[in-house]
């Protein structure tokens, strides 16, 4: 099965084979049935988003109350998924994957609601983000990109950030009473 479970519950990696010839390539990027089987529920995608970021841009960590199906269609990005769910056994843990034009990594990521994602662009990058709910600013949160608890191994210590992302709180500021911080 092309869907791979990760140590973080609700974070899936979908890898289908790439068929290349002198014209280019073809690949299937997901099937609803395989995601349903892996999640134990059918995924619901209600809005498609496409962003383009230039080299050295870092976006996130964003955590929203919706599922996300992520795909880098052009360029190369390091995607990091974090678990900020205070009741989760993997609270504060991260998983990283290189996506896009990186050799062999035309994978797609399924990120369940409540998880946080961030990505760093090595090149100009087109990032597709299909989500399970139409955009609403309510319920959106985030965590600072260089949070010491998450300890993501970013390739750039001074990435290009939005003002919003640069001002996000740490995980400890969001959940100061959590046992991880006592």
N, C-alpha and C positions, 0 to 999 in steps of 0.2 A: 504494500500500500504506500502511496507517495506521501502520506501525511505522517509526520514525525512528531511525537509528543516530546516535550522538553521537561526539565525538572520543575519549571514553573507551571502550575496547573492553569490551563486556559491559554497558554502560548503554544501555538503549533507552527511547524515549518512544513510547507508544501513544496515538494520537489518532483516535477515531472521531467522526463527526458527532453533534451533539446535535439531537434533534427536539423542538421545543417547540410547545405550543399553550396554550389557556386552562386546561387541566387540570394542566399542569406540563411535564415533559420525559421523554424516553426516550433512552437511549444504550446501545450495546453497549460494554463496556469492554475486551474482548480476545477473541481466538480462539487456541487452542493451536497451530493450524496456522501462523498468521502468526508467532508467536513462534519456533516450530521453524525456520521458514525463515530468520528473521533471526539466530538464534543458531547454526544449524548443528547443533542437538541439540534433542530435545524437552524442554520444561520439565517439572519434576515438582514439584507443590505438595502438601505433606503436612500442613500445619497452617495454620489461619487465626487471625490475631490482630486485635483491635480495641482501640484505645486512644482515650481522650478526654482532651484536654489543654485547659487553660484558656488564655486570652489571655496572651501573653508567655512561655509555656513554650518552652524549647528542649531537644530530646532529641537526644543523639548527640555526636559521631560514633560510631556503632556499626559494627563490622565483625565479621561472623560467618561461619562456614564453611557458609553456605547461601545459595541464591538467594532473592530477595525480589520480590514483585509488589505494588506500593504503589498505594493509591488513597485520596484524601481525599474522603470522602462528604459531609462537612458542615464548613463553616468555610473558612478560607483559611490555607494554610501555605506558607512558603518552604522547599522541599526542596533540599538541597545534597548532591551525590554527590562523593566524593573517591576518588582512586586511591592507596591505600597499598601497592600491590604493588611491592616493591622491584625486580623485574625488568621491570616494565612501562615502555614508552616514555613513558607519561603519568603516571609516579610523581609524586605531590605536586600534581597538577592537580585542579581542581574544575569542576563544572558545576552551575548553579542553575536551578530552575524554580519558578514560582508555581503552586500546585495548589489545586483545590477550587472555591469559589465565585468565584474570580477570573474576570473576563470571558474566556470562550473557553478556559479551562484545566481542563476536566474530563478531563484526560489521566491515563493510568496509567503508572507507571514500572516497568521491569524492571531490577533491580540484581543482577548476577551475584555469586556467592560471592567473597569476598575484597575487594570494594569496600566503602567505608564510606558510610553515609548519616546525615544529621542533618536535623531540621526545626524551624522556628520558627513558632509559631502567632500569627497576627494577631488571631484571634478564637478562641472555644471551637471546637475542631476534633476531628472524628472521623476517625481514621486507620486504614485497613485495611492489613494487612501479611500477605500470604499467603507462606509460606516452604516451602522444599523439604525441610526436615528437622524432626522434632519437637524441641522445645526441649531443650537440654542446655547447661549452663554451660561445658563444656569447649570450648576453641577460641575463645571470645568475647574480643574485644579492643575497644579503642576509642582514640580520639584526642581530645584536648581540643578543645572547640568553637571556641576562638579561636586555634588553632594558627597561628603566624606564617607557616609554610611554605604551608599551605593557603590562608590569606588570604581566607577566605569573607567576603563582604560582608553581614554580618548587620545587620538594621535596628535592633537593640537592643544596646547595649554592656553592659547589666546584665540579661540575661534570667533567668527563673526556671529553675533547674537542680536536678537531683537531686544528692545528695551524691556518688553514684557518677560521674555525668557531670562534675561539677566537679573530680574528682580524677584524671581520665584523663591519661595522658602525652601529650607532644608527639610528632609524627612523628619528629623527630630523636632523642628518647629511645628510641623503639621501634627505630630503625635508625641508630644513631650512626655506623656505619662506611660508610654509603651515600655515593656520590660527590657527591650533592647537597649534603652537609654538610661536604665537605672544603675 
